[in-house]
Amino acid sequence: MARSLSVTFVAGVFLALVGALGTGAAPLALRLVYWVSLASCGALIGGTLGPRARARRWFGGDVWRQGLFVSLAVAIPMSALVWLSNGLLFASPLVPQTWLVLLGPVWVVSAGATALNYLTERPAPEALTGAAASPTSVKFLERLPPRLAGAELYAVEAEDHYLRLHTSKGQDLILMRLADAVDELAGLEGARTHRSWWVAKAAVVEARRGDGRAMLVLHSGVEAPVSRSYAPGLRKAGWF
């Protein structure tokens, strides 16, 4: 979100300086407030939808279709807001044809900001996760039961002497200690979040707080707890 707002601030200043979409006659200070405010509204929409689209792998993880969807989801309401604001502040005609004319330029700006945000996406810090490795090089994945073979591992949860495997193909139990499993998970991007949980970074959709503690929501909808002892390290590493 911080990156999205930064990109949008620069875009807003540029639009103000060039007097975009018929605002050139207004004082520069008014244009700056006007365009930066509007651009920030667009950033809030895009900054919310973009990460969610990537985390949930909308459109099968196709970044081109994700980007098109996000840019349109920003452009449609923002063009309407520009149309209304221009009519109220700059006496622009409030007719449907004017909104249709604005939709194209607003979408171009939205598409550019969305593309820039995707290109500047930074990988998660490696303080807890370690270097990413090919799934085939992770020893623990060889322990997946046959029915889960080839599945994406979301999390490993300790249950007595067993481990519950949360994957893209469902759940299953194996007999193993969590400490030994964590050793064999070396190279897969993930971390301990609780004394009974290991979670894959790529499986996290969002973080939320409930009952006084943080929870990580996974692709499967399962919520993995974050204990107080692990929370500071996870927060420092950018998990939430």
C-alpha distance (Angstrom), angle and dihedral (degrees) to the residues before:
residue distance angle dihedral
M1 . . .
A2 3.83 . .
R3 3.80 90.0 .
S4 3.79 91.5 47.3
L5 3.81 91.9 51.2
S6 3.81 91.3 47.8
V7 3.80 92.2 52.2
T8 3.78 90.5 46.1
F9 3.81 93.5 49.5
V10 3.80 89.9 56.9
A11 3.82 90.1 47.3
G12 3.81 90.8 49.3
V13 3.80 92.7 51.4
F14 3.81 90.7 48.6
L15 3.82 92.3 50.2
A16 3.81 89.6 49.0
L17 3.79 93.6 49.7
V18 3.81 93.8 50.7
G19 3.82 92.9 42.2
A20 3.78 92.3 -125.1
L21 3.81 123.9 -155.5
G22 3.77 97.4 10.8
T23 3.81 99.0 -48.3
G24 3.81 96.2 112.8
A25 3.80 94.3 103.7
A26 3.81 92.9 61.1
P27 3.83 121.9 90.3
L28 3.80 114.3 -87.0
A29 3.83 93.3 -117.9
L30 3.81 90.9 55.2
R31 3.80 91.3 46.7
L32 3.81 91.2 51.2
V33 3.80 93.1 51.3
Y34 3.80 91.2 42.9
W35 3.80 98.8 49.1
V36 3.80 98.4 37.1
S37 3.82 89.7 50.2
L38 3.80 92.9 48.9
A39 3.78 92.4 44.3
S40 3.80 90.5 50.6
C41 3.80 90.1 54.7
G42 3.79 88.9 53.7
A43 3.81 90.5 47.9
L44 3.79 91.3 54.5
I45 3.80 90.2 54.8
G46 3.80 95.4 43.3
G47 3.80 93.5 39.4
T48 3.80 89.3 56.1
L49 3.81 99.1 42.1
G50 3.82 98.5 39.5
P51 3.83 99.1 60.6
R52 3.81 90.8 40.4
A53 3.82 91.1 52.0
R54 3.81 90.7 51.1
A55 3.81 95.1 42.8
R56 3.81 94.3 48.2
R57 3.83 91.9 39.3
W58 3.77 94.7 -127.9
F59 3.82 113.9 -162.7
G60 3.80 89.7 20.3
G61 3.79 92.3 -61.8
D62 3.82 92.5 -61.3
V63 3.82 102.1 154.3
W64 3.81 92.8 -162.0
R65 3.80 93.5 58.3
Q66 3.80 90.9 40.0
G67 3.81 90.2 52.8
L68 3.80 92.4 47.1
F69 3.79 91.4 50.3
V70 3.82 94.1 47.1
S71 3.81 93.4 46.2
L72 3.82 91.7 50.5
A73 3.81 91.6 44.2
V74 3.81 87.0 56.6
A75 3.81 98.1 38.8
I76 3.81 99.0 52.0
P77 3.83 98.8 56.6
M78 3.81 93.1 33.0
S79 3.81 93.3 52.8
A80 3.80 88.2 52.0
L81 3.80 89.7 50.1
V82 3.82 91.8 48.7
W83 3.82 89.8 47.5
L84 3.81 91.9 52.1
S85 3.81 94.6 42.1
N86 3.80 93.2 48.5
G87 3.79 89.7 51.2
L88 3.79 93.5 50.8
L89 3.81 98.9 39.6
F90 3.79 105.1 27.9
A91 3.82 102.8 27.6
S92 3.80 92.9 -114.8
P93 3.86 112.9 164.7
L94 3.81 110.5 -92.7
V95 3.79 96.1 -142.1
P96 3.84 127.7 127.7
Q97 3.79 91.9 -113.5
T98 3.81 90.3 62.1
W99 3.80 91.3 53.7
L100 3.81 91.0 51.0
V101 3.80 89.9 51.6
L102 3.82 90.2 51.3
L103 3.81 94.8 47.5
G104 3.80 94.0 73.1
P105 3.83 98.8 52.0
V106 3.81 92.1 41.0
W107 3.80 90.2 52.1
V108 3.82 90.9 50.4
V109 3.82 90.1 54.4
S110 3.81 91.0 44.6
A111 3.81 92.1 48.9
G112 3.80 91.4 49.7
A113 3.81 93.0 50.0
T114 3.82 91.4 45.8
A115 3.81 92.1 50.0
L116 3.79 91.7 48.3
N117 3.79 91.3 50.6
Y118 3.81 91.4 50.8
L119 3.81 91.9 47.7
T120 3.79 93.0 49.7
E121 3.80 93.8 47.7
R122 3.77 105.0 134.7
P123 3.81 124.6 -149.4
A124 3.79 118.2 -111.4
P125 3.82 115.8 -90.0
E126 3.80 113.6 -92.7
A127 3.80 97.2 -139.6
L128 3.81 91.0 109.7
T129 3.76 103.9 11.0
G130 3.78 104.5 51.8
A131 3.78 124.2 -151.0
A132 3.78 116.0 -32.1
A133 3.77 115.0 -110.2
S134 3.74 137.8 -170.2
P135 3.83 109.6 -84.8
T136 3.81 89.3 -126.3
S137 3.82 90.0 62.8
V138 3.81 94.1 56.1
K139 3.80 107.9 99.5
F140 3.80 95.5 -155.7
L141 3.81 92.6 62.3
E142 3.80 88.6 67.4
R143 3.81 87.2 67.5
L144 3.81 94.4 63.0
P145 3.83 110.7 120.1
P146 3.82 114.5 -108.3
R147 3.81 93.7 -102.8
L148 3.83 89.4 56.6
A149 3.81 95.4 45.1
G150 3.79 111.2 138.5
A151 3.81 93.0 12.2
E152 3.78 122.6 138.2
L153 3.79 110.0 -109.1
Y154 3.81 112.4 -128.1
A155 3.79 103.4 172.8
V156 3.80 145.6 -22.2
E157 3.80 117.7 -135.0
A158 3.80 124.5 -168.8
E159 3.83 116.2 -130.8
D160 3.82 112.0 177.1
H161 3.81 105.1 -64.2
Y162 3.80 92.8 -16.4
L163 3.79 136.0 77.2
R164 3.78 121.4 -136.2
L165 3.81 109.8 -144.7
H166 3.80 115.6 -148.0
T167 3.81 109.3 -160.3
S168 3.79 142.8 156.2
K169 3.82 88.4 -97.4
G170 3.79 96.8 49.6
Q171 3.80 135.8 -90.9
D172 3.79 137.0 -52.9
L173 3.81 140.7 163.5
I174 3.79 130.1 -117.2
L175 3.80 130.0 -179.1
M176 3.81 107.9 -111.9
R177 3.80 143.1 108.5
L178 3.81 117.4 -101.4
A179 3.81 92.3 -131.1
D180 3.81 90.5 57.1
A181 3.80 90.6 46.0
V182 3.81 92.0 52.9
D183 3.81 89.7 53.6
E184 3.82 90.5 53.0
L185 3.82 91.4 46.2
A186 3.81 90.5 64.9
G187 3.79 108.7 132.8
L188 3.81 95.0 30.2
E189 3.80 111.4 105.2
G190 3.78 104.9 -111.4
A191 3.80 145.9 92.7
R192 3.79 146.3 -147.2
T193 3.80 108.9 -89.4
H194 3.81 97.2 174.3
R195 3.79 136.5 7.3
S196 3.82 86.8 -97.4
W197 3.82 100.4 37.6
W198 3.78 140.8 69.2
V199 3.83 115.2 -177.7
A200 3.82 131.7 -165.7
K201 3.81 111.3 -127.0
A202 3.82 93.2 -137.8
A203 3.81 91.0 55.5
V204 3.81 94.8 61.7
V205 3.80 113.9 104.0
E206 3.79 98.8 174.7
A207 3.78 143.8 -22.6
R208 3.77 122.6 -124.0
R209 3.76 139.0 171.2
G210 3.77 124.1 -125.1
D211 3.81 135.5 159.0
G212 3.78 89.9 5.5
R213 3.82 97.4 -55.8
A214 3.77 139.4 83.6
M215 3.80 122.4 -103.1
L216 3.80 129.1 -165.4
V217 3.81 114.1 -143.5
L218 3.81 113.2 -146.2
H219 3.81 130.5 -153.8
S220 3.80 89.6 -99.1
G221 3.79 91.8 55.3
V222 3.82 92.5 -108.8
E223 3.80 114.0 138.3
A224 3.80 116.2 -137.8
P225 3.83 115.6 -157.7
V226 3.79 123.2 -126.2
S227 3.79 113.7 -148.2
R228 3.78 123.0 -147.4
S229 3.80 92.6 -111.1
Y230 3.81 93.1 57.3
A231 3.83 98.6 35.2
P232 3.85 98.5 82.6
G233 3.80 93.3 52.4
L234 3.80 93.0 45.5
R235 3.79 91.1 48.1
K236 3.82 91.1 49.6
A237 3.81 89.8 50.1
G238 3.83 91.0 54.0
W239 3.79 100.7 -108.6
F240 3.80 91.4 131.5
